[in-house]
Amino acid sequence: MNLVTVSILALLSFGAATVENEFDPCSMLTDSEIQSVQGHAPAQKLASEQPSASFRFTQCFYRTPEYTNSVSVAVGLPLATDSKRSGPRQYWTQQFHAQVKAAPGRKKKPPPKPIAGLGDEAFWVGDPLSGALYVLKGEFFLRVSVGGPTDEAQKIKRARALASHALKRLNVSARTPGS
C-alpha cells in the first residue's frame, strides 16, 4: 500500500468511529466522585444497554459495598444513522413536555419537578425511594439515580452533584468525530 491509500483508510476508519461503538457509560463518573457524594467508592461497575428504536440508551450501575448507596447513570445517545440526531431529544419532549392524561381508574403520577442550573433542562422524576434526575444537554440526556437516604431533597442534591460531574464528561466523550 502506498501512503495515500494508508491515509485514506485511516481517515475512513476515523470517520466510521461513532458514539455507538466508542461510548463507555462507566466513564461518566470516577470512583472518588461517587465516594465523595455517596460515602462509598464503587466495588463494581456494570455497563448495560437497553434497545431503543430511535436512540441508544446505555447505562452503568456503580455497585457500592453498601448496596443501598449504589448509583446508576444512564445516557441517551443519538444513533449514528440518525442524520438529524434527534432521537434523544424527541424522547425528552415526549417524556417532559407532552400533555399526558391518566387512563381512567389509574392514579396520576406526580409531575416532574424542574431542577434549575443543570444542562439545557433538568427534571426530578419519582419519589424519594425510586426517583431519578434527568438532564438534557444538547442532543444527549442523562438519568442519574442514587441510593441512600430516603429524604427526597437529599437524593436530589446527591444526584445533582453526580450529574454535574457526568455532564463535564458527556461534552467530551459523547461526540462523534468531526462534531
C-alpha positions in Angstrom: 0.0 0.0 0.0 1.2 3.5 -0.7 1.0 6.4 1.7 -2.1 7.9 0.0 -4.1 4.6 0.4 -3.0 4.3 4.1 -4.0 7.9 4.7 -7.4 7.4 3.1 -8.0 4.2 5.1 -7.1 5.9 8.3 -9.5 8.8 7.6 -12.3 6.4 6.7 -11.8 4.3 9.9 -11.7 7.5 11.9 -14.9 8.7 10.3 -16.6 5.4 11.0 -15.9 5.6 14.7 -19.1 6.7 16.3 -20.6 7.2 19.7 -22.3 3.8 19.1 -19.0 1.8 19.3 -16.9 4.0 21.5 -19.0 5.2 24.4 -18.4 3.7 27.8 -21.1 4.7 30.3 -18.9 3.7 33.2 -16.5 6.5 32.3 -19.1 9.1 33.3 -18.1 9.2 37.0 -14.9 8.4 38.8 -14.7 6.3 42.0 -13.6 9.4 44.0 -16.6 11.4 42.8 -19.0 8.7 43.8 -17.2 8.2 47.2 -17.4 12.0 47.9 -21.1 12.1 47.3 -22.3 8.7 48.4 -19.7 7.9 51.1 -18.5 4.7 49.4 -16.5 4.1 46.3 -17.9 1.5 43.8 -16.8 -2.0 44.3 -18.1 -3.0 40.8 -19.2 -1.2 37.6 -21.7 -2.9 35.4 -22.4 -1.5 31.9 -25.5 -2.4 30.0 -27.6 -1.2 27.2 -31.4 -1.1 26.6 -32.6 -1.4 23.0 -34.4 1.6 21.6 -35.5 2.3 18.0 -34.7 6.0 18.0 -31.6 6.3 20.1 -29.0 4.4 22.1 -29.7 4.1 25.9 -26.6 2.9 27.7 -26.0 2.8 31.4 -23.6 2.0 34.2 -24.6 0.6 37.6 -21.9 1.6 40.2 -22.4 -1.0 42.9 -21.0 0.1 46.2 -20.1 -2.2 49.1 -23.1 -0.7 50.9 -25.5 -1.7 48.2 -28.1 0.8 49.2 -25.7 3.6 48.3 -25.2 2.4 44.7 -25.5 4.8 41.8 -26.9 4.3 38.3 -26.1 6.7 35.4 -27.7 6.2 32.0 -27.1 8.2 28.8 -29.4 8.6 25.8 -27.3 9.0 22.7 -28.2 9.7 19.1 -27.8 6.7 16.7 -25.0 7.1 14.1 -27.7 6.6 11.5 -29.8 9.5 12.7 -28.8 12.3 10.4 -30.9 14.8 12.4 -29.5 13.4 15.7 -33.0 13.9 17.2 -33.8 10.5 18.9 -32.9 11.5 22.5 -34.5 15.0 22.1 -37.7 13.6 20.7 -37.9 11.1 23.7 -37.2 14.1 26.0 -40.1 16.1 24.5 -42.5 13.2 24.8 -41.5 12.5 28.4 -41.4 16.0 29.8 -43.4 18.3 27.5 -46.3 16.1 26.1 -49.7 16.5 27.7 -50.5 13.0 29.0 -53.8 12.1 30.5 -54.0 9.3 33.1 -56.1 6.3 32.0 -59.5 6.0 33.7 -59.1 4.4 37.1 -55.3 4.9 37.2 -53.6 7.1 39.7 -51.9 10.1 38.1 -48.2 10.3 38.7 -46.8 13.4 40.3 -45.4 15.8 37.6 -41.7 16.0 37.0 -40.0 18.7 39.2 -37.9 21.2 37.2 -34.3 21.5 38.5 -32.6 24.7 37.7 -29.0 25.2 36.6 -28.2 21.8 35.0 -27.7 21.2 31.3 -30.2 22.7 29.0 -33.1 21.5 31.1 -33.4 19.1 34.1 -36.2 17.3 36.0 -36.5 15.1 39.1 -39.0 12.3 38.5 -40.4 9.9 41.1 -40.3 9.8 44.8 -37.5 9.5 47.4 -37.3 5.7 47.1 -37.2 5.4 43.3 -36.5 8.9 42.0 -34.1 9.9 39.2 -32.7 13.1 37.9 -33.0 13.6 34.1 -30.7 16.2 32.4 -30.8 17.3 28.8 -27.6 18.6 27.2 -27.6 19.2 23.5 -28.6 16.0 21.7 -27.9 13.8 24.8 -29.6 13.2 28.1 -28.5 11.8 31.4 -30.5 9.9 34.0 -28.9 9.8 37.5 -30.3 7.7 40.3 -28.7 7.4 43.7 -29.3 5.2 46.7 -29.0 6.3 50.2 -31.2 8.4 52.5 -34.9 8.4 51.7 -35.2 12.2 52.0 -36.1 13.4 48.5 -34.2 16.7 48.9 -31.0 14.8 49.8 -31.5 12.5 46.9 -31.9 15.4 44.5 -28.8 17.1 46.0 -26.7 13.9 45.6 -28.0 13.2 42.1 -27.3 16.8 41.1 -23.7 16.7 42.3 -23.1 13.5 40.3 -24.9 14.8 37.2 -22.6 17.9 37.3 -19.5 15.6 37.1 -21.0 13.5 34.4 -22.0 16.4 32.3 -18.4 17.5 32.0 -17.5 14.1 30.5 -20.6 14.0 28.3 -19.3 17.1 26.5 -16.1 15.3 25.6 -16.9 11.6 25.3 -20.3 11.6 23.7 -19.3 13.3 20.4 -18.8 11.7 17.1 -15.6 12.6 15.3 -16.0 15.9 13.4 -18.9 17.2 15.6 
